[in-house]
Amino acid sequence: MNKLLPLTLLLLTGSIHLDASAGPVDVKVYKTGDPIEKPLVMSRFVELQNARKIADIDFVDQQHNKVNLHQYHGKLVMVNLWATWCAPCAKEIPAMQVIQQKNKDKDFVLLPISIDEDTSAIAPFFAEHGITDYDTWLDPEKNIDYIMPADLIPASFILDGKGNLVGFVRGYIDWTDDGIQPYLDGLIAKYAKH
């Protein structure tokens, strides 16, 4: 029995360490209530049963000014992770621009964050694809991994008006579908002022 004690302590210590390093996204803030009915195109979108607190991480904008997710309190924030080397991301950007335009006067912010390690590739990528008026934040060190997984892109994460994570979809979806805007309106009504 004594031979198992060191192994048991090691396993317990390891699990305590894993829990401690799991990060603030594991902190449940409040129950989100009944999920909003999803259109078929959003079938892979996960509306969390409990809003999750996320870490306060700084990023930089394209002018290399420090920026932070918390500057958008009081609005529903849709963080869209993308990269220049991601073909589905390039396909999503025009739809994201339409979503930005349709929601500019609402309590909503679409926030693209590039995870390109070489941020000098972004301007030529935008020029090559004719993308204008699309401000993106930069995260060459992938600090986003501290609050959201960036191992599959494109990915979109929804934050409530206090910056808590309330939902996400990973992988490409057709953001031009007619069911998207009513669904976003529902998310804005439910979470922007939460």
N, C-alpha and C positions, 0 to 999 in steps of 0.2 A: 504494500500500500504506500509506503514512504517513497518508493521509486516513482510513483505516479504524481506525487506532490509537485516536483519541479516542472513537470510537463503541464499540469493543471494550472500552476501559477503563470507559466509562460503563455498559455492559451488565454487566461484571464487578462493578463497584462496586454497581450496583443489585441484582444477585443476592446479593452479600455482605450488603448492607443488609437485603434481604428475609429471608435466612436468620437474620441476627442478631436481627431484630425478630419472628421467627416465634413466639418465646416458649418457655417450658419444656414446653409440651404436646408439643413435638417431640422431647424427650429420652426415648429409649427406656430403660426401667429393666430389664426382664427379659422373656423370651419367656413367654407365658402357656400354652403347650402346646396340647393338643387342645381345641377348643371343646366346651362342654357341648351336648348335643343339645337343640335348641329345639322347643317346641311350635309349632304353626302360628301361633298368635296372636302369637308373638314373632319371626316370620319377618323383620321389619325390624330387629330388635335386632342390633347389631354387637358381637361380642365381639372385642376387638382381639387381634392376634397378638403384639403387644408392649405391655406396660403402659407408660403415659406419665406422666412426672412433670408435675405441675401447679404453678402458682405459688401462693404462700402469700398469699391475698387475705382481707381482713377484710370482714365484712358486719355488719349490725345486726339484732337481734331486734325484736319488736313493742314492746318496752319501751325500745328504742333503746340497748341494751347492745351493745358490740362482741362479735362471735362469729366463729369461724373453723372451717373444715372439719377442721383438724388436731386438734380436740378429740375427735374420734371414732376415733382410732387403735385398731386391734384389732377394728374392726367393718366390715362391708360397709356402705357408705353409698350410698344411692340419692338423688341430688339430682334433685328434680322442679321444673323451671322452669315458672312459670305467671304469669298476669296476670288481673286482674279483667275486662278487655275481651276475653278469649279464651274464647269459648263452649265449645270442647272441653275447656279447662282446668277450667271449672266442672263439666263432666260427669265428669271424672276424679277430682275431689276426694273424693267419697264412697268410691270404690274405694280411693283412697290411704289413707283413714282405716281401712278394713278391713285393708289390708296392714299398716299401723302396728300395729293391735291384734293381728293374728295373729302378728306377729314381735317383739312387745315383750320377750319373754324370750330372744331369740336374739341372736347377734352381728350385729345389723342395725339400721340407722337409716334411716328415711325422712325426708329433709330437704327440705321445700318451700322454694323461694326465689322470692319475687315480684319480677318486674322492672317493676312499676308505677312510673312516675315520680311519680305522686301517691299516696303511701302512705296518705293519709287516706281513700282510696276502699276500702281493704281491710276495715275494720270494718263499714261499711254493706253491702258486698258479702256478707260472711259472714252478717250479720243477715238480709239479703234471701233468701239461699239456705238459711237454717237450719243453717249450718255452725258447730259448736261443737267445742271441744277440738282445734283444728287450728293448732298453732303454726307460723308461717312466718317465715323470715328475709326481710329486705328488701334490695333492691339497686336503689334508684331511679336510680343513676348507671350501671347495667349494667356493673359491674366484672367480672361473671361472664364477659363477653366476652374477658377476658384469659386465661381458662382453658378456657372452653367456649363454643361458638357459641349465642347467644340470639336468632338471627334467625328461628327456627321453634319455636313452642311450641304445645302442651305438648311438653316434651322431658325425658327422664330419662337421667341419667348415672350410671354405677356406678363407685365408687371402692373399691379394695382396702383392707385393714387398715392400710396405710401411707399412704393418701391418693393413690395412683396411679390414674389413669383406666384402666379395663379394659374398658369397654363403654358403649354408649349406644343409645337409640332416640329418634328425633325424629318428632313428630307424634302424634296420638291413637291409642291402642290400647285394647282392652277388657281392663282390668286385673282384671275379675271372672271371666275365663275360668278353668276348672278347671286348666288347664296352668300357670298363672302361679306358684302357690305351690311346686309341686315344682321348677320352674325356679329360683325365688329360693333355695330350699333348696340347690340345686346350686351356685349362685353363692356363697352364704354359706360352704358347705363348702370351696370352692376358693380363695376370696379373702380371707375375713375375717381369718385369721391369717397371711396371706402376708407 
